C-alpha cells in the first residue's frame, strides 16, 4: 500500500470520527474548553458520558481561583458579589433546582467580615431531560460573572462556555475530575439536622448551641447567615462550652430580632477550610 493511500485513509478516518464523536466527551465525562479569566479558571462539565431521555443529570461549573484569591458566597457579607450565572438550554431540557454553592469560609479583613469561597469552587445544579426529546445531543451555553479578590484588590471576572452532552444509552463516569467534583459537592452540600437547636440573644450577643452530630463531625464550626444584617461578620465567631455542651457565640447586627436564624452551620478542617455543612433554621428567643 502506498504512503499516499495510507495518508488518505487516515484522513478519512479522522474526518468520520470527528463527525460521530463529540470533541468534549470522553470516559471521564464531558467538559467545555477551560476559560482563563483574571485569577480564575472556569470550566463547565459533568461526569455524564452519555445521557438518555427522561434522565436527571448533574451539571458542574468549576471556578478554580488562584492561591490567595477568593470568590464570594450567596450572602457575601459586608462586601463582595456572589457568582451570577445565565444559562441557555435547548427545548426538552430544563434546570431542576438552583445552583448549589459550596459552604463558605468566614474572613475578617480591613474591618469588614465576608463569607468567601476558595480554591476549586464547585457549583452544582441538575438538568431534567424530557422523555420526548428528539435530538442526538444537548447543547448548553453558559455565561458566568463573579468578583475575585485577594488581600489587596478585587477584580470583576466573567467567562462564556459551551458544552455538548451526547444522547443515547445512559453512561456515567466512575472516576476522573468531574466524578470527583460531584462527590465533593455532595459531601459539602448542606445536611439536614434531626432537630434544630434553640438559639438565644441578649444585648448584642447571639448564642447557638452546636448539635452533637455537628460537633462530632467538626471541632471548629462557624455560622453563615443566609441574609445580611443578622450577624456582625466583622467580629470573630467564638466556640465555647456551656454546661458541657458546645456553643457558638456571635455578635448580632439586627435591630429587631428575627424569629429564626437561617443559614448554614459550617464545619471546618484543621486549616480552617469548609468540609461539611448543615442547614440551620433555629428558633431565636430572648435570653440572659
N, C-alpha and C positions, 0 to 999 in steps of 0.2 A: 504494500500500500504506500503511495507516495506521501511525502510530507505535506504537500498542498492539500490532499484529500483528508488527511488526519486533522489538519487545522480547520478545514471546512466543517467536518463532522463535529469537532469540539465546539465551534461557534454555534452550530445549530442546537447542540445540547444545552449550552448556556442560555441561549435565547428561549428555548422551551421551558427550562427550569425557572427563569425569571418570570415568565408568564403565569406559571402554575403555582409557585410558592411565594407567599408574601415575604418581602425582604425583612420585615420586623418580627417574624415568628421563628422560634427555634425550640429546642427541647426544654428550655428554662422559662418559656412563656413568650409574651410579646412585649416589645419595647419601642418607644419612639426614639428618634435621634436626640441625644442629650443636647441641651441648650445651655451654654455658659453665659451667665449674667454676672453683674458685679458681685463677687464673693459668694455666689450661689450657682450650683449646677442643678438644673431642672430636667427631670425625665419622667415621662408618663409610661406606665406599663401595667402588666398583670401576669400572674402565674398561669393564666389560661393559655393553653396552646391552641385549642380549637373549642369554640362554643357551639351550643346547639339551641334550636328554637325552644322557648319555654324556660330556659335556664336563667338563674340569677348568678351573676359573676362579679368578682371583686375587681375594682379599678383603683390603682395606686398612683399618687403623684409624689415623687421623691424630690425634695428640695434640700440638697446637701450643702450646708453652709460651711465656709472655711473655718478653721480653728480660730477661736476668739471672737467670731462673729455669730450673731443670733437673729432669729425672726421672732414673731410675737404670736401669743395665744389669742383665742377668740375674744377674751377680755384682756387687752394688753396691759391695763393698769393706768399709771399716771401719764404714759406716753406710748407711742408706737401705733402700729396698724396691723391687724391680722391679715393673713393671705386672703386674697379675693380671687375667685375662680369663675370663669364663664365657659360653658361647655356647649357645643353643638352636637346633637345626636341625630342619627337617621330615623326615618319612620320605622316604627316597630321596636324601638329601643327607648327606655325611659330610665331616669335616675331613681333609684329606690333608696331613699334616705339622704340626709345631708352629709356633707363631708365631715369625717370624724378626725379631729386634730389630736395629736398625742398630748399627754398631760404636760404642764409647764413646770419650769423652774422659777423660783422667786428670786429676783435680782434687785438689789438696792445699790444705786449709783447716782451721784450728783444730787442727792437729796430727794430722789424720786424712786418709787417702787414699781417694778414691772413684772409681768409674767411672760417668760421667754421660752423659745424652742431652740435647741442646739443640735449640732451635728447633722445626721441624716434625718431630716424632718419628714415623717411618713404620714401623708394624708390619705385616708381610705374612704371610699364610697362603694356602692354596689349598683350594677345595671341589671334591669329586668328586660329580657328579650321576649318578644311576643311569640306565642305558639305559631302564629300565622305569617311570620316574617318570610319574605321570599327574596333571598339575596345570597351571595356567595361569601360575603364578608361584612363586617361592621366598620364603618369609617368614623372616627371620633376626632373632633377638633377641640382643642382646649387652649385657653389663654389665662395665665396666672399673673397676678400682681402682688407685690409684697414690699415690706420695708426691712432692710437688713442693717444691723448696727453692730459696732464694737464699742469699746470704752471711750472713743473719741469722736465718732461721727456716725451718721446714718445716711443710707443711700436707697432711693427707690429702685426696685427691680421688676422686671417682667419677662415673660417668655411665652411663645406660642408653640404648641406641639400638635403633631398629628399621629394617630395610632390606628392601625388596622388589625382587627381580630377576625381570623377565618371562621366561617360557619361550617359545621359538619358534625361528625361524631365527637361528643364531649371528651376533652382531654385536658388534664391539669398537671402542671409540673410538680414533682415531688421533691425537688431540690432546686438550688440556684438562687440568685439575688432576689427575684420577685417573690419566690416562695418564702424566703427568709424574712423579707419585709412584711409580708402578710402575717406571718406568725408573730413578729414583733408588734405589729399594730394591734393584733388580737390580745396579746399579753398585756399591753399597756392600756387597752380600752377600759373605760370605767366599769367596774364591777358593781353589783347591787348588794347593799347591806341588808342582812336579815332584819335588823332593827335599827332605826335611826336614833342617834344619841340626842339627849335633851341639852341644848346649849343655853347659856345664860349670860346676861350682861349686867354690869354695874359701872357707873360713871363712864369712863372711856375705855373699858376693858370688856372683851368678849372671851368666854371660856368654852371650848368644845371638848367634851370627853372623847377620848380616842377609843373606838370599839376594839375589843380584844382581838378580833380577826385581823384588823388593820395593824395593830401593834405587834402581833405575832409575825406579820409578813415584813414589817419595816420598822427599824429602830428610830428613824427620823421621818417626820410627817409634816407637810405644810397644807394650808387651806388655800385653794384657788377659787375666789368667788366668781360666780358667773356674770355678775354685773358690777359696775363701778359704784363708788360712794357708799360701800357697805363696810369694808375693812380698809384701814390705813396701811397701804402696802409699803409706805416709805419707812416703816419701823419693822424690826425683826419679829418673827413669829417664834415663840419660845415653847418648847416642850418641857413638861414637868410632871409632877405626880400629886394626886390628892387622894388621901386615904388608900394609898397603894395602887391607884388606877392612873393611867396615863392621861394627861390633859394637854391641850394646846391653847396657849394664851395669846390673844391678839389685841391690837388697838382698833377701836371702832372708828368709823368715818360717817356714820349716819346721824341725822338729826332726829328722825323718827325711826324707831327700831322696826325692822321687817318682822313678819310673823314667823318666817323660816329663813334659815341660812341656806342658800342654794349655791352649789358649786361642786368642787372635787376635793376629796382628801387625797393627797399625792404622797406616795411612799418613795423615799429617796435612797439611792445606793450609798456606798461608803464615800464616794466622791461628790455626793450632793446632786446627782442627776436622777430624774424620774425613772422609776422602774415598774410602777403599778399605780392604779388609781381606783377610787371608789366614789360613786355618786353620793353626794350629801344633800339632804333636804331635812335639816334638823330644826325642830321647833325651837324658837328663841323666846325665853322668858326673862323677866327681871329677877335678879338675884343679888346676893350680898357681895 
